[in-house]
Amino acid sequence: MGLLSILRLCKNSAARALTAARSMSRALIPRRTEAQKRGRLGEDLTALELEKRGYRIIARNWRCSRNEIDLAARKGDTVLFVEVKTRSEGNFHPLRALSFPQQRRIRAASRVFLREKGLRNVRVGYVFSLVMLRADRPPEIHLRRFRRIFRGRRV
C-alpha cells in the first residue's frame, strides 16, 4: 500500500468517524416529548401567576435525590413550594393528581431546600397548581394549598 492510498484511507476514516460522532451527539441531546412541553408550559404559566401575586421565583425544578420541587417562590418571609400539574382535555378530579406519598416527598424535599439555602424563621406553604389547557379557551390556573402554612419550623 502506498503513502497516497494510506492518506486517502485515513481521510475517509476520519470523515466517517466525524459523521458518526455528529449523529451520536444529536442522539444524546434529549428531545422533549409533548407531555414535557405541556408540563413546562404549565410551570411557566404558574410562575407568571405567582409573580402577578407578588412572589419572586427562587427555584425551578430543584432536585434532591429522587424528590423534585417544581417551583419555589418567596414573598417577604413566606416561601411557597409549588407542585404543578398540567392537563389538556378530559374529566378528572384535580385533587387525585397529587397523592399523599407525593405530598410527603415534596415536604421532605422542601426541608432539604430550606436547610441548603439557609432559610430560617420563614413561613412555609405548599401549593398545588392545576393548569388546564383547552383548545377553545384560555388556560385556567387553579392554585390550592395542600398543607397549612406553618412558621419557623426547625429543619
ZALODREN-963470 format. One line per field, with one value per residue: residue number from 1; residue in three letters; x negated, y, z of N, C-alpha, C, CB in turn. Coordinates in steps of 0.2 Angstrom, whole numbers. Each point is the difference from the previous one (the first is absolute). Glycine has a CB too. Example, Ala and Ser with C-alpha at 12.3 -4.5 7.8 and 13.67 -1.06 7.14 Angstrom:
# ZALODREN-963470
n <- [1 / 2] $
res <- [ALA / SER] $
n.px <- [-66 / -7] $
n.py <- [-28 / 11] $
n.pz <- [39 / -10] $
ca.px <- [4 / -4] $
ca.py <- [6 / 6] $
ca.pz <- [0 / 1] $
c.px <- [-4 / 4] $
c.py <- [6 / 5] $
c.pz <- [0 / 3] $
cb.px <- [9 / -6] $
cb.py <- [-6 / -3] $
cb.pz <- [6 / -10] $
***
This chain:
# ZALODREN-963470
n <- [1 / 2 / 3 / 4 / 5 / 6 / 7 / 8 / 9 / 10 / 11 / 12 / 13 / 14 / 15 / 16 / 17 / 18 / 19 / 20 / 21 / 22 / 23 / 24 / 25 / 26 / 27 / 28 / 29 / 30 / 31 / 32 / 33 / 34 / 35 / 36 / 37 / 38 / 39 / 40 / 41 / 42 / 43 / 44 / 45 / 46 / 47 / 48 / 49 / 50 / 51 / 52 / 53 / 54 / 55 / 56 / 57 / 58 / 59 / 60 / 61 / 62 / 63 / 64 / 65 / 66 / 67 / 68 / 69 / 70 / 71 / 72 / 73 / 74 / 75 / 76 / 77 / 78 / 79 / 80 / 81 / 82 / 83 / 84 / 85 / 86 / 87 / 88 / 89 / 90 / 91 / 92 / 93 / 94 / 95 / 96 / 97 / 98 / 99 / 100 / 101 / 102 / 103 / 104 / 105 / 106 / 107 / 108 / 109 / 110 / 111 / 112 / 113 / 114 / 115 / 116 / 117 / 118 / 119 / 120 / 121 / 122 / 123 / 124 / 125 / 126 / 127 / 128 / 129 / 130 / 131 / 132 / 133 / 134 / 135 / 136 / 137 / 138 / 139 / 140 / 141 / 142 / 143 / 144 / 145 / 146 / 147 / 148 / 149 / 150 / 151 / 152 / 153 / 154 / 155] $
res <- [MET / GLY / LEU / LEU / SER / ILE / LEU / ARG / LEU / CYS / LYS / ASN / SER / ALA / ALA / ARG / ALA / LEU / THR / ALA / ALA / ARG / SER / MET / SER / ARG / ALA / LEU / ILE / PRO / ARG / ARG / THR / GLU / ALA / GLN / LYS / ARG / GLY / ARG / LEU / GLY / GLU / ASP / LEU / THR / ALA / LEU / GLU / LEU / GLU / LYS / ARG / GLY / TYR / ARG / ILE / ILE / ALA / ARG / ASN / TRP / ARG / CYS / SER / ARG / ASN / GLU / ILE / ASP / LEU / ALA / ALA / ARG / LYS / GLY / ASP / THR / VAL / LEU / PHE / VAL / GLU / VAL / LYS / THR / ARG / SER / GLU / GLY / ASN / PHE / HIS / PRO / LEU / ARG / ALA / LEU / SER / PHE / PRO / GLN / GLN / ARG / ARG / ILE / ARG / ALA / ALA / SER / ARG / VAL / PHE / LEU / ARG / GLU / LYS / GLY / LEU / ARG / ASN / VAL / ARG / VAL / GLY / TYR / VAL / PHE / SER / LEU / VAL / MET / LEU / ARG / ALA / ASP / ARG / PRO / PRO / GLU / ILE / HIS / LEU / ARG / ARG / PHE / ARG / ARG / ILE / PHE / ARG / GLY / ARG / ARG / VAL] $
n.px <- [-4 / -8 / -2 / 13 / 6 / -4 / 8 / 13 / 0 / -1 / 12 / 10 / -3 / 3 / 14 / 4 / -3 / 9 / 13 / 0 / 0 / 13 / 9 / -5 / 5 / 15 / 1 / -3 / 13 / 10 / 9 / 7 / 8 / 9 / -4 / -12 / 10 / 10 / -11 / -5 / 15 / 2 / -13 / 5 / 14 / -7 / -9 / 12 / 7 / -13 / -1 / 15 / -3 / -13 / -9 / -15 / 3 / -9 / 2 / 5 / 0 / -5 / -5 / 0 / -4 / 10 / 3 / 4 / 2 / 10 / -6 / -10 / 12 / -9 / 14 / -13 / -6 / 7 / -12 / 14 / -7 / 8 / 3 / 0 / 13 / -3 / 15 / -2 / 14 / 6 / 13 / -13 / 7 / -10 / -2 / -5 / -13 / -5 / -2 / 2 / -13 / 1 / 1 / -13 / -8 / 4 / -5 / -14 / -3 / 3 / -12 / -11 / 5 / -3 / -15 / -4 / 4 / -8 / 18 / -3 / 16 / 8 / 15 / -4 / 13 / -1 / 5 / 7 / -5 / 15 / -8 / 17 / -10 / 16 / -6 / 9 / -11 / -12 / -7 / 13 / -14 / 9 / -12 / 5 / -10 / -4 / -2 / 8 / -9 / -9 / -5 / -15 / 2 / -15 / -4] $
n.py <- [-6 / 11 / 7 / 0 / -12 / 7 / 13 / -8 / -7 / 14 / 6 / -12 / 1 / 15 / -1 / -11 / 8 / 12 / -9 / -6 / 14 / 5 / -12 / 1 / 15 / -4 / -11 / 10 / 10 / -7 / 0 / 10 / -15 / 10 / -2 / 11 / 11 / -1 / 2 / 14 / 6 / -3 / 9 / 13 / 1 / 0 / 12 / 9 / -3 / 4 / 14 / 4 / -1 / 11 / -14 / 6 / -15 / -3 / -12 / -2 / -16 / 1 / -16 / -2 / -15 / -2 / 17 / 8 / 12 / -1 / 11 / 1 / 13 / 8 / 8 / 6 / -10 / -9 / -12 / -2 / -15 / 4 / -17 / 8 / -11 / 6 / -6 / 2 / -4 / -5 / 2 / 1 / 3 / 14 / -11 / -11 / 11 / -4 / -17 / 5 / -3 / 15 / 6 / -7 / 6 / 15 / -2 / -6 / 12 / 11 / -6 / 2 / 15 / 4 / -6 / 7 / 15 / 0 / -2 / 3 / 2 / -7 / 0 / -15 / 4 / -15 / 10 / -14 / 11 / -8 / 7 / -3 / -1 / 4 / -1 / 11 / 8 / 10 / -13 / -2 / 5 / -11 / 9 / -13 / 5 / -16 / 9 / 11 / 11 / -9 / 14 / -7 / -17 / -1 / -2] $
n.pz <- [0 / -10 / 13 / -8 / 9 / 14 / -5 / -4 / 14 / 8 / -9 / 4 / 15 / 1 / -7 / 9 / 13 / -4 / -2 / 15 / 7 / -7 / 5 / 16 / 1 / -6 / 11 / 12 / -4 / 13 / -14 / 12 / -1 / -6 / 16 / -1 / -7 / 12 / 12 / -6 / 0 / 15 / 3 / -9 / 8 / 15 / -3 / -4 / 14 / 9 / -7 / 3 / 15 / -1 / -6 / -2 / -9 / 14 / -12 / -16 / 6 / 18 / -5 / 16 / -8 / -10 / 3 / -13 / 10 / -15 / 8 / 12 / -1 / 11 / 3 / 11 / 6 / -14 / -4 / -11 / 1 / -15 / 0 / -16 / -1 / -16 / 0 / -16 / 4 / 13 / 8 / 10 / 14 / -4 / 12 / -11 / -2 / 16 / 3 / 14 / -8 / -5 / 15 / 4 / -12 / 4 / 15 / -5 / -10 / 12 / 9 / -11 / -2 / 14 / 1 / -13 / 4 / 16 / 1 / 17 / 1 / -15 / 5 / -6 / -11 / -5 / -14 / -5 / -13 / -5 / -14 / -4 / -14 / -5 / -15 / 7 / 10 / -1 / 5 / 10 / 9 / 10 / 9 / 8 / 13 / -4 / 15 / 9 / -7 / 11 / 5 / -3 / -7 / 8 / -15] $
ca.px <- [4 / -4 / 1 / 6 / 6 / 1 / 2 / 7 / 4 / 1 / 4 / 7 / 2 / 2 / 6 / 6 / 0 / 3 / 7 / 2 / 0 / 6 / 6 / 1 / 1 / 7 / 4 / -1 / 3 / 7 / 5 / 6 / 6 / 6 / 2 / -5 / 1 / 6 / -2 / -4 / 4 / 3 / -5 / -1 / 6 / 1 / -5 / 3 / 6 / -3 / -4 / 6 / 2 / -5 / -5 / -6 / -2 / -7 / -3 / 4 / -2 / -5 / 0 / -4 / 1 / 5 / 6 / -1 / 5 / 1 / -1 / -1 / 1 / -1 / 3 / -1 / -2 / 4 / -2 / 5 / -2 / 5 / 0 / 4 / 2 / 3 / 5 / 3 / 7 / 3 / 3 / -4 / 0 / -7 / -4 / -3 / -7 / -6 / 1 / -3 / -7 / -4 / 0 / -5 / -7 / -1 / -2 / -7 / -4 / 0 / -4 / -7 / -1 / -1 / -6 / -6 / 0 / -1 / 6 / 2 / 5 / 5 / 7 / -1 / 6 / 0 / 6 / 1 / 2 / 3 / 0 / 4 / -1 / 6 / -1 / 5 / 0 / -6 / -2 / 2 / -4 / 3 / -5 / 4 / -4 / 1 / -2 / 0 / -7 / -2 / -5 / -6 / -2 / -7 / -1] $
ca.py <- [6 / 6 / 6 / 4 / -4 / 0 / 6 / 0 / -4 / 3 / 6 / -3 / -3 / 6 / 3 / -5 / 1 / 6 / 0 / -4 / 4 / 5 / -3 / -2 / 6 / 2 / -5 / 1 / 6 / -2 / 3 / 0 / -2 / 5 / 0 / 5 / 7 / 2 / 1 / 6 / 5 / 1 / 3 / 7 / 4 / 0 / 5 / 7 / 2 / 1 / 6 / 5 / 0 / 3 / -5 / -1 / -7 / -1 / -6 / -4 / -7 / -1 / -7 / -3 / -7 / -1 / 4 / 6 / 6 / 3 / 7 / 3 / 7 / 3 / 7 / 2 / -6 / -6 / -4 / -5 / -6 / -1 / -6 / 2 / -5 / 3 / -5 / 4 / -1 / -5 / 1 / -3 / 3 / 3 / -1 / -7 / 0 / 1 / -5 / 1 / -1 / 5 / 6 / -2 / 1 / 7 / 3 / -2 / 4 / 7 / 1 / 0 / 6 / 6 / -1 / 1 / 7 / 4 / 4 / -2 / 5 / 3 / -4 / -5 / -2 / -5 / 1 / -5 / 4 / -4 / 4 / -3 / 3 / -2 / 3 / 5 / 5 / 1 / -5 / 1 / -2 / -1 / -1 / -3 / -3 / -7 / -1 / 6 / 4 / 0 / 5 / -2 / -7 / -1 / -5] $
ca.pz <- [0 / -1 / 4 / -2 / 1 / 7 / 2 / -2 / 5 / 7 / -1 / 0 / 7 / 4 / -2 / 3 / 7 / 1 / -2 / 5 / 6 / 0 / 0 / 7 / 4 / 0 / 4 / 7 / 2 / 1 / -3 / 4 / -3 / 1 / 7 / 3 / -2 / 3 / 7 / 0 / -1 / 7 / 5 / -2 / 1 / 7 / 2 / -2 / 4 / 6 / -1 / 0 / 7 / 4 / 2 / -4 / -1 / 2 / -3 / -4 / -1 / 4 / 2 / 5 / -1 / -4 / 1 / -4 / 1 / -6 / 1 / 7 / 0 / 6 / 1 / 7 / 4 / -2 / -5 / -2 / -4 / -5 / -4 / -6 / -4 / -6 / -3 / -6 / 0 / 4 / 7 / 6 / 6 / 0 / 6 / -1 / -4 / 5 / 5 / 7 / 0 / -4 / 5 / 5 / -3 / -1 / 7 / 2 / -4 / 2 / 6 / -3 / -4 / 5 / 3 / -4 / -1 / 6 / 1 / 7 / 3 / -5 / -1 / -5 / -2 / -5 / -4 / -6 / -6 / -5 / -6 / -5 / -6 / -4 / -7 / -1 / 6 / 3 / 5 / 7 / 5 / 7 / 6 / 6 / 5 / 2 / 7 / 3 / 1 / 7 / 0 / 3 / 2 / 0 / -6] $
c.px <- [-4 / 2 / 7 / 6 / 1 / 3 / 8 / 4 / 1 / 5 / 8 / 2 / 1 / 6 / 6 / 0 / 3 / 8 / 4 / 1 / 5 / 6 / 1 / 1 / 7 / 5 / 0 / 4 / 8 / 5 / 6 / 6 / 5 / 2 / -5 / 1 / 6 / -1 / -4 / 5 / 4 / -4 / -1 / 7 / 1 / -5 / 2 / 5 / -3 / -3 / 5 / 2 / -5 / -6 / -6 / -2 / -7 / -3 / 5 / -3 / -6 / 0 / -5 / 2 / 5 / 6 / -2 / 5 / 1 / -2 / -1 / 1 / 0 / 3 / -1 / -3 / 3 / -4 / 5 / -4 / 6 / -1 / 5 / 2 / 4 / 4 / 3 / 7 / 2 / 3 / -4 / 1 / -7 / -4 / -3 / -7 / -6 / 2 / -3 / -8 / -4 / 0 / -5 / -7 / -1 / -2 / -7 / -5 / -1 / -4 / -8 / -1 / -1 / -7 / -6 / 0 / -1 / 6 / 3 / 6 / 4 / 6 / -1 / 7 / -1 / 6 / 0 / 3 / 3 / 1 / 4 / -1 / 5 / -1 / 4 / 0 / -7 / -2 / 3 / -5 / 3 / -5 / 4 / -5 / 1 / -3 / -1 / -6 / -2 / -6 / -6 / -2 / -7 / -1 / -7] $
c.py <- [6 / 5 / 3 / -4 / 0 / 7 / 1 / -4 / 3 / 6 / -3 / -2 / 6 / 3 / -5 / 1 / 6 / 0 / -5 / 4 / 6 / -3 / -3 / 6 / 2 / -5 / 1 / 6 / -2 / 4 / 0 / -3 / 5 / 1 / 5 / 7 / 3 / 2 / 7 / 6 / 2 / 3 / 7 / 4 / 1 / 5 / 7 / 2 / 1 / 7 / 6 / 1 / 3 / -4 / 0 / -7 / 0 / -6 / -3 / -7 / -1 / -7 / -1 / -8 / -1 / 4 / 7 / 5 / 4 / 8 / 2 / 8 / 3 / 7 / 2 / -6 / -7 / -3 / -5 / -5 / -2 / -6 / 2 / -7 / 3 / -5 / 3 / -2 / -6 / 1 / -4 / 4 / 3 / -2 / -7 / 0 / 1 / -5 / 1 / -1 / 5 / 7 / -1 / 2 / 8 / 3 / -2 / 4 / 7 / 1 / 0 / 6 / 6 / -1 / 2 / 8 / 5 / 4 / -3 / 5 / 3 / -4 / -4 / -2 / -5 / 2 / -5 / 5 / -5 / 4 / -4 / 3 / -3 / 3 / 6 / 6 / 2 / -4 / 2 / -2 / 0 / -1 / -2 / -2 / -7 / -1 / 7 / 3 / -1 / 5 / -3 / -7 / -1 / -6 / -3] $
c.pz <- [0 / 5 / -2 / 2 / 8 / 2 / -2 / 5 / 7 / -1 / 0 / 7 / 5 / -1 / 3 / 8 / 2 / -1 / 6 / 6 / 0 / 1 / 7 / 4 / 0 / 3 / 7 / 3 / 2 / -3 / 4 / -3 / 1 / 7 / 4 / -2 / 3 / 7 / 0 / -1 / 6 / 5 / -1 / 2 / 8 / 3 / -1 / 5 / 7 / 0 / 0 / 7 / 5 / 2 / -5 / -1 / 2 / -2 / -5 / -1 / 5 / 3 / 6 / 0 / -5 / 0 / -4 / 2 / -6 / 0 / 7 / -1 / 7 / 0 / 7 / 4 / -2 / -6 / -2 / -4 / -4 / -4 / -6 / -3 / -6 / -3 / -6 / 0 / 4 / 7 / 5 / 6 / 1 / 6 / -1 / -3 / 5 / 6 / 7 / 0 / -4 / 4 / 5 / -3 / -1 / 7 / 2 / -4 / 2 / 6 / -2 / -3 / 5 / 4 / -4 / -2 / 6 / 2 / 7 / 2 / -6 / 0 / -6 / -2 / -6 / -4 / -6 / -5 / -5 / -6 / -5 / -7 / -5 / -7 / 0 / 5 / 2 / 5 / 7 / 5 / 7 / 5 / 6 / 5 / 1 / 7 / 3 / 0 / 7 / 1 / 4 / 3 / -1 / -6 / 2] $
cb.px <- [9 / -2 / -12 / -6 / -1 / -10 / -11 / -3 / -5 / -12 / -9 / -2 / -7 / -12 / -5 / -2 / -11 / -11 / -3 / -5 / -12 / -7 / 0 / -8 / -12 / -3 / -3 / -11 / -8 / -4 / -4 / -4 / -3 / 4 / 5 / -8 / -5 / 7 / 0 / -10 / 1 / 7 / -6 / -8 / 5 / 3 / -9 / -3 / 8 / -2 / -9 / 3 / 7 / 9 / 9 / -4 / 8 / 2 / -7 / 4 / 5 / 0 / 2 / -1 / -4 / -4 / 2 / -4 / -4 / 9 / 6 / -8 / 7 / -10 / 8 / 9 / -3 / 11 / -12 / 9 / -9 / 2 / -2 / -6 / 1 / -9 / 3 / -11 / 0 / -9 / 11 / -8 / 10 / 5 / 8 / 12 / 7 / -2 / 0 / 11 / 2 / 4 / 12 / 7 / 1 / 9 / 12 / 4 / 3 / 12 / 9 / 0 / 7 / 13 / 5 / 1 / 8 / -12 / 3 / -12 / -6 / -10 / 7 / -11 / 6 / -7 / -1 / 2 / -9 / 5 / -11 / 8 / -12 / 8 / -3 / 7 / 11 / 1 / -11 / 12 / -9 / 11 / -8 / 10 / -1 / 0 / -6 / 9 / 3 / 3 / 9 / 1 / 12 / -1 / 7] $
cb.py <- [-6 / -2 / 1 / 5 / -7 / -7 / 5 / 1 / -10 / -3 / 7 / -4 / -10 / 2 / 5 / -8 / -6 / 6 / 1 / -11 / -2 / 6 / -3 / -10 / 4 / 5 / -8 / -5 / 8 / -4 / -4 / 11 / -12 / -3 / -12 / -10 / -3 / -7 / -13 / -6 / -3 / -10 / -11 / -4 / -5 / -12 / -8 / -2 / -7 / -12 / -5 / -4 / -10 / 8 / -7 / 12 / -2 / 7 / -2 / 11 / 0 / 12 / -3 / 11 / -2 / -11 / -5 / -6 / 1 / -8 / 3 / -10 / -1 / -6 / -2 / 9 / 9 / 5 / 2 / 9 / -4 / 12 / -8 / 11 / -8 / 8 / -6 / -1 / 4 / -6 / 2 / -6 / -7 / 9 / 7 / -5 / 5 / 12 / -8 / -3 / -12 / -5 / 1 / -9 / -11 / 0 / 0 / -11 / -8 / 1 / -6 / -12 / -4 / 0 / -9 / -12 / -3 / 0 / 2 / -4 / 2 / 3 / 9 / -4 / 10 / -9 / 13 / -11 / 9 / -8 / 6 / -3 / 1 / -2 / -11 / -9 / -4 / 12 / -2 / -1 / 5 / -4 / 8 / -3 / 12 / -4 / -10 / -4 / 8 / -12 / 9 / 12 / -3 / 3 / 6] $
cb.pz <- [6 / -12 / 2 / -10 / -10 / 2 / -2 / -12 / -6 / 3 / -7 / -12 / -2 / 0 / -10 / -10 / 1 / -3 / -13 / -5 / 1 / -8 / -12 / -2 / -1 / -11 / -9 / -1 / -7 / 11 / -11 / 5 / 3 / -12 / -1 / 1 / -11 / -8 / 2 / -4 / -12 / -3 / 2 / -9 / -11 / 0 / -2 / -12 / -6 / 2 / -6 / -11 / -2 / 4 / 5 / 3 / -9 / 10 / 11 / -6 / -12 / 4 / -12 / 7 / 12 / 1 / 11 / -10 / 12 / -3 / -10 / 4 / -11 / 2 / -10 / 0 / 9 / 4 / 4 / 0 / 8 / 0 / 10 / -1 / 10 / -2 / 10 / -6 / -12 / -6 / -5 / -8 / 5 / -6 / 7 / -1 / -10 / -3 / -9 / 5 / 0 / -11 / -2 / 6 / -6 / -10 / 3 / 3 / -9 / -5 / 7 / -2 / -9 / 1 / 6 / -5 / -10 / -3 / -12 / 3 / 10 / -7 / 6 / 4 / 4 / 7 / 3 / 7 / 3 / 8 / 2 / 9 / 2 / 10 / -5 / -5 / 4 / -3 / -6 / -4 / -7 / -5 / -5 / -6 / 5 / -12 / -2 / 7 / -10 / 1 / 0 / 3 / -3 / 12 / -9] $
***
